[in-house]
């Protein structure tokens, strides 16, 4: 069964994280399929918007530690592919709309922060808890600083707690709050509306905003927050 499902509609598409039995945790196949999906959709001139959602009522629980501990032989390959995923997200000319249900944790949090618009279910949360596990957090810090500033980045990373929908809205991370089960439908509604817009101005405007905000290439931007080699094959520590 595919770990990433792509559903195409007129003018928009949806990428569904499809590992509900693992709360849509990330492994190598997930990364490979996600990157392929993003590259395919980014290059489709008929699309204006892409919805990101998780099967089973949960967005994404981060790295699948059963797959990553101890570090697998494909870990460096994963690092390259996962950098490609975030580069494809930051350079995407499409409106990226996150349907946040359940939770977005650690590596999954970065996939929520990457959204241009976030429709948050009323019971949903985002948690960045990697520091207390001894894990690097390059993508969470990169997205948070780019879009929400240093204070928000340090609040998420150093508190390491669950931040609920109301606080996500207050911080400007969530665009709106809806009933939990309604988040995917509302995200699709927004995508269908944007699908009717002219493509070229949307892509130009988004690229201009991103280029101005980061003032450097995507490769350089993510490299600034990259973990040193010693941390890339981490062994998570227990939280006391």
PyMOL commands that set and color helices and strands:
alter all, ss='L'
color gray80, all
select helices_A, chain A and resi 20-22+28-42+55-57+65-68+75-90+107-113+130-133+138-148+150-159+165-170+180-194+199-214+218-224+229-232
alter helices_A, ss='H'
color red, helices_A
select strands_A, chain A and resi 4-9+12-17+49-54+95-100+103-105+117-121+125-127+162-164+176-178
alter strands_A, ss='S'
color yellow, strands_A
deselect
rebuild
show_as cartoon
